[in-house]
């Protein structure tokens, strides 16, 4: 009995010595800046920076394999603090938020069927393109809301809406939308075209009462083509977010009523 105890104690002692030596000579010291940067990041772990969470982004910053300012949730203040820790020049970032390019609520957009499947946009879209007459429109089954880490998206009257105050611009909703109608736009931009249908006006009107008709009045009323506030995809007006319009009067003059001032940035909660 005593022999067994001595043997076990000896093995434990040897193992402790080996582990102590291994920790001293074989361990890899972690750069303390990783922890400092991780603490400076917002902790959303949204993946919007392209890395697996805030710790992954912090490690990439220290390794020099990621650009400072890629954290949409942290914004300028976070980028400045990371730059201070790294000892580099701060990089200014522009806050971006999600925009749902559709205003076809259930009362405005025609439904061509009665979908009774799983409440998910991707599944609905896989079923003959969904139950909405406009093949470009928001299906309203909440795929974007389900992946939003900040609960910034809600579905109201069959249409996804984004709360600008909560959106961190991670881009998860952009990837989740099977229709590809969610875009990250500058938070400072206030005038938006809420339509993604590039078809001719008559075709648009057959499926939605508020779809863009490509009349170009928005372009004309904002200073013409030379002003560069709008671009066109087929018959669809698109805001040039590098040079967005600021005159809110053009919203009231839109005959299709598919333009608005921060409409999807109102809280739907």
ABEGO torsion letter per residue (X at the ends): XAAAAAAAAAAAAAAAAAAAAAAAAABBBBBAAAAAAAAABAGAGAGAAGBBEAAAAAAAAAAGABBBGABAAAEAAAAAAAAAAAGBBBBBBBBBBBBBBBABBAAABBBABBBABBBBAAAAAABGGEABABAABBAGAGAAAAABAAGABBBBGGBBBBBAAABAGAGAAAAABAAGABBBBBAABABBBBBABABBAAAAAAABAABBAGAGAAAAAAGEAAAGABBBBEABBBBBAABBBABAAAAAABAAGABBBGAAABBAX
